[in-house]
Amino acid sequence: MSIRDNLDITAYLVIGPENTLGRPVADVVAQALDAGFTIVQVRSKVAGARELIECTRSVADVIAAAGKADEVPLLIDDRLDAVLAARDMGIKVDGVHVGQSDIPVEVCRRYLGEDSIVGLSAAAHEMRAYIETADLSTVDYLGVGPLHETATKPDCGKDDDGRIITRSLEELAELRRVSPKPIVVGGGVKAADIPGLARTGVDGFFVVSAVAGAPDPYAAAAELVNTWRANRA
């Protein structure tokens, strides 16, 4: 059984060296894992390939040290080449997350194999149509957002006219109803958003700043996880 078969996107941390207030990425990830986070994506718009791979190595080591290498997937955002290079260097990377304008999911699946995880973000204003018309057979989950405008990804949710389109809770509930794939929601998500999000039926939340930029990453991560659990009972 592969890690893909037991995919849990409940508490999804997206993180890179530019997000941690100068703290080591691996240290923040370790605290998030201790608090119950279930999946990690390394994402950086400033790191070169080598730095990205070494950052991924440090995160893989932390996941392994926590005894969670077979249950907490580690993905890299966008960079299929970095995933392949990291694997060639012996680093356990479980898959890739791409957007509609990145490398096609079919290509990712072909190179990474059937046991790997492939996640996809679709443009916010196109997500409903995308779910209803696209072939999602090669995709494991969908990233949806933004819930709010977010400084960590200022172009997230932009429509063709440059406006930011955020998602309402009602819209998210409807997207989950029609989607054949699990949905994880992010974009400026904070602890106060979690009760409402959990009640929409979506499968999880993703955060960057709420944990990576928090004064106490463990406390922030634990609050998010515990609030989610309390509202999914």
Backbone torsions as a table, in degrees:
resi	resn	phi	psi	omega
1	MET	NA	131.2	-178.2
2	SER	-92.6	166.3	178.6
3	ILE	-63.1	-23.9	178.8
4	ARG	-64.7	-31.7	-175.8
5	ASP	-71.3	-22.8	-178.4
6	ASN	-117.6	36.1	-174.6
7	LEU	-62.2	126.4	178.2
8	ASP	-124.9	107.6	-178.0
9	ILE	-103.8	21.3	-177.2
10	THR	-53.7	-54.8	-174.7
11	ALA	-125.0	104.3	-164.8
12	TYR	-115.5	116.0	178.9
13	LEU	-99.7	124.8	172.6
14	VAL	-107.6	128.6	-170.1
15	ILE	-154.5	145.6	174.1
16	GLY	-150.3	170.9	-175.1
17	PRO	-61.3	-22.8	-179.7
18	GLU	-81.5	-4.1	-173.8
19	ASN	-103.2	-7.2	-163.7
20	THR	-105.6	13.2	-178.8
21	LEU	58.0	34.2	177.3
22	GLY	85.8	-3.6	178.8
23	ARG	-81.5	151.6	177.4
24	PRO	-58.8	133.6	179.4
25	VAL	-55.2	-43.1	-177.0
26	ALA	-61.6	-35.0	179.4
27	ASP	-65.2	-42.1	179.6
28	VAL	-67.5	-41.5	178.5
29	VAL	-61.1	-42.5	179.8
30	ALA	-58.4	-41.5	179.2
31	GLN	-67.5	-39.2	178.3
32	ALA	-64.7	-40.0	177.8
33	LEU	-63.0	-43.6	178.6
34	ASP	-59.9	-31.2	-178.2
35	ALA	-84.1	-8.1	176.3
36	GLY	110.5	11.6	176.3
37	PHE	-65.7	146.1	-166.8
38	THR	-112.9	-9.1	-177.9
39	ILE	-159.5	145.3	-176.9
40	VAL	-131.3	134.6	173.4
41	GLN	-121.2	126.2	173.7
42	VAL	-88.4	121.2	-178.5
43	ARG	-136.6	128.6	175.8
44	SER	-147.3	132.2	176.1
45	LYS	-96.9	-0.3	-178.4
46	VAL	-118.4	-23.1	-176.7
47	ALA	-77.7	140.0	171.6
48	GLY	-74.1	174.4	-175.4
49	ALA	-59.3	-44.5	-177.8
50	ARG	-65.0	-43.5	178.7
51	GLU	-64.0	-39.8	179.2
52	LEU	-62.0	-43.0	-179.7
53	ILE	-66.8	-42.0	179.7
54	GLU	-68.1	-35.1	174.8
55	CYS	-62.9	-43.0	178.5
56	THR	-63.2	-39.7	177.9
57	ARG	-60.0	-44.1	-178.7
58	SER	-64.1	-36.6	178.6
59	VAL	-70.5	-41.3	177.6
60	ALA	-60.1	-39.2	179.2
61	ASP	-64.7	-39.7	179.3
62	VAL	-66.8	-42.3	178.6
63	ILE	-62.7	-42.5	178.6
64	ALA	-64.8	-41.8	-179.2
65	ALA	-63.7	-27.8	177.8
66	ALA	-82.0	-2.1	-178.5
67	GLY	72.9	25.2	-173.8
68	LYS	-118.6	19.2	-176.3
69	ALA	-63.1	-25.1	-178.7
70	ASP	-97.4	1.3	-178.3
71	GLU	-129.6	-24.6	178.3
72	VAL	-106.9	107.2	-178.9
73	PRO	-69.7	147.3	174.7
74	LEU	-117.7	120.0	-179.7
75	LEU	-118.1	159.6	170.3
76	ILE	-115.4	138.0	179.1
77	ASP	-77.7	128.6	166.1
78	ASP	73.3	-41.9	-165.9
79	ARG	-90.1	84.8	175.2
80	LEU	-58.8	-36.6	179.2
81	ASP	-62.6	-38.2	179.3
82	ALA	-69.3	-36.7	176.3
83	VAL	-61.0	-48.1	-178.2
84	LEU	-65.3	-41.0	179.1
85	ALA	-65.8	-42.8	179.2
86	ALA	-61.2	-44.1	178.6
87	ARG	-62.1	-39.9	179.4
88	ASP	-63.6	-26.0	178.7
89	MET	-90.5	7.1	176.6
90	GLY	87.0	11.9	179.8
91	ILE	-88.6	133.0	-179.4
92	LYS	-81.6	99.1	174.9
93	VAL	-114.8	129.5	-170.1
94	ASP	-94.3	-8.0	179.1
95	GLY	166.8	-162.3	-173.8
96	VAL	-139.8	151.9	172.4
97	HIS	-120.7	128.4	-177.9
98	VAL	-130.2	162.7	173.0
99	GLY	-104.4	173.2	-178.0
100	GLN	-62.4	-26.2	-179.1
101	SER	-93.5	1.6	178.8
102	ASP	-91.4	-164.9	177.6
103	ILE	-58.8	133.0	-178.0
104	PRO	-57.6	144.7	-177.5
105	VAL	-61.5	-30.9	179.5
106	GLU	-64.3	-37.7	178.9
107	VAL	-69.1	-43.3	177.5
108	CYS	-57.2	-46.3	-179.2
109	ARG	-62.9	-40.3	-178.6
110	ARG	-62.4	-41.2	-177.4
111	TYR	-80.4	-32.9	-173.2
112	LEU	-92.4	-23.3	177.5
113	GLY	93.3	171.1	-172.6
114	GLU	-73.8	-19.6	-178.3
115	ASP	-88.1	-2.4	-177.1
116	SER	-92.4	161.6	179.0
117	ILE	-100.9	132.6	176.0
118	VAL	-125.2	115.4	177.5
119	GLY	-106.7	152.2	-176.5
120	LEU	-136.0	132.0	168.6
121	SER	-102.8	129.1	174.2
122	ALA	-105.9	153.0	178.2
123	ALA	-56.2	135.6	-171.3
124	ALA	-54.6	-44.8	-174.6
125	HIS	-75.9	-7.5	-179.3
126	GLU	-111.0	-0.1	-168.4
127	MET	-62.1	-43.9	-178.5
128	ARG	-60.0	-48.6	-179.8
129	ALA	-64.3	-37.0	-179.9
130	TYR	-63.7	-46.2	180.0
131	ILE	-59.3	-38.5	-174.2
132	GLU	-81.9	-17.8	-172.8
133	THR	-120.3	-23.3	-173.6
134	ALA	-84.5	156.8	172.2
135	ASP	-82.7	110.1	-176.8
136	LEU	-100.1	14.0	-173.2
137	SER	-65.7	-25.7	-178.9
138	THR	-93.9	-0.6	-175.1
139	VAL	-103.5	141.0	179.7
140	ASP	-95.3	-30.9	178.7
141	TYR	-158.4	164.3	178.8
142	LEU	-117.2	133.3	172.8
143	GLY	-95.0	126.5	-175.2
144	VAL	-124.0	141.8	176.4
145	GLY	169.8	-171.9	0.0
146	PRO	-86.9	149.5	172.2
147	LEU	-70.6	-39.3	174.5
148	HIS	-134.7	164.9	169.6
149	GLU	-64.1	144.4	-174.6
150	THR	-138.2	134.5	-178.1
151	ALA	-70.2	-25.2	-177.5
152	THR	-74.7	-18.7	175.6
153	LYS	-147.4	76.3	-170.1
154	PRO	-64.3	-19.2	179.7
155	ASP	-92.6	0.9	-177.2
156	CYS	-63.8	126.8	176.5
157	GLY	84.0	8.3	-178.8
158	LYS	-71.2	134.8	175.7
159	ASP	-89.7	-173.9	-174.9
160	ASP	-66.0	-18.8	178.6
161	ASP	-97.0	5.0	177.7
162	GLY	85.6	7.7	177.6
163	ARG	-85.8	145.3	175.2
164	ILE	-85.1	122.4	177.8
165	ILE	-107.6	113.3	179.0
166	THR	-93.2	166.5	-176.1
167	ARG	-103.0	133.2	174.0
168	SER	-83.6	159.7	179.1
169	LEU	-63.4	-35.5	178.6
170	GLU	-64.9	-41.3	179.2
171	GLU	-64.8	-40.7	179.1
172	LEU	-64.4	-40.8	178.2
173	ALA	-61.7	-39.9	179.3
174	GLU	-69.2	-40.9	177.1
175	LEU	-60.0	-41.8	179.3
176	ARG	-65.8	-35.1	-179.1
177	ARG	-63.5	-38.9	-175.5
178	VAL	-93.5	-11.1	-175.5
179	SER	-82.4	132.3	174.4
180	PRO	-80.6	-5.1	-177.6
181	LYS	-120.5	153.0	175.9
182	PRO	-59.2	150.6	-178.8
183	ILE	-124.3	131.6	173.7
184	VAL	-116.9	136.1	-172.0
185	VAL	-115.8	137.5	177.1
186	GLY	-149.5	-165.6	-178.0
187	GLY	102.7	81.9	178.7
188	GLY	73.1	19.4	-178.1
189	VAL	-66.3	133.5	177.0
190	LYS	-126.3	170.7	-177.5
191	ALA	-56.0	-37.0	-178.1
192	ALA	-65.3	-20.8	-179.8
193	ASP	-82.8	-19.5	-168.3
194	ILE	-63.3	-44.3	-179.4
195	PRO	-56.4	-46.8	179.7
196	GLY	-65.6	-41.6	178.6
197	LEU	-61.8	-45.8	-177.8
198	ALA	-59.4	-35.0	-176.9
199	ARG	-77.8	-9.9	177.6
200	THR	-75.2	-18.0	-177.2
201	GLY	94.5	-3.2	176.7
202	VAL	-64.0	163.9	-168.7
203	ASP	-90.6	-12.6	179.4
204	GLY	178.2	178.8	178.5
205	PHE	-126.8	149.2	171.5
206	PHE	-121.8	144.4	-178.2
207	VAL	-137.2	155.1	170.3
208	VAL	-118.9	-78.1	-172.6
209	SER	-63.5	-32.7	-176.0
210	ALA	-59.2	-25.8	175.7
211	VAL	-112.2	-53.1	-174.4
212	ALA	-64.4	-29.3	-179.2
213	GLY	-101.9	6.7	-178.3
214	ALA	-79.1	147.5	176.4
215	PRO	-58.8	-36.7	178.5
216	ASP	-126.2	92.1	-176.0
217	PRO	-57.8	-38.6	-179.9
218	TYR	-62.8	-48.8	-178.9
219	ALA	-61.0	-42.1	-179.9
220	ALA	-65.0	-43.4	-179.6
221	ALA	-66.1	-41.9	-179.9
222	ALA	-63.7	-39.5	178.7
223	GLU	-62.2	-42.8	179.5
224	LEU	-63.4	-49.0	-177.6
225	VAL	-64.2	-46.8	-177.2
226	ASN	-66.4	-36.7	178.2
227	THR	-67.0	-41.1	176.4
228	TRP	-59.3	-50.4	-178.2
229	ARG	-59.8	-40.6	-178.1
230	ALA	-65.3	-29.2	-177.1
231	ASN	-98.3	1.0	176.0
232	ARG	-104.6	-4.2	-176.6
233	ALA	-66.3	NA	NA
